[in-house]
């Protein structure tokens, strides 16, 4: 017994549906692979951003420490200037007393 025309058409339609389903499955698999790569890239970018943020925080901390050290040097310089002026005045007064004696 040979298959009738409607049976052949049904078989052909089933074959086409199968081909389409196979193509869709392959496309879904490719999309899954692409999505995984995007996820890996996003995670890598996020880690890079965290590293940059940590480095910026470290630079700020170092800059703050340098600013504090510079302020200490400025204050020490002002103190030294005041002491130098006082010493100069005392030396002048001392020499004046020696000359007067």
JOBELWO-V153068 format. One record per helix or strand of 3 or more residues. SS is the DSSP state (h for helix, s for strand). FROM is the first residue (numbers start at 1). TO is the last residue. Records with the same first field share a line. If there is no record, write none. Layout:
# JOBELWO-V153068
SS = FROM-TO + FROM-TO
This chain:
# JOBELWO-V153068
h = 5-100
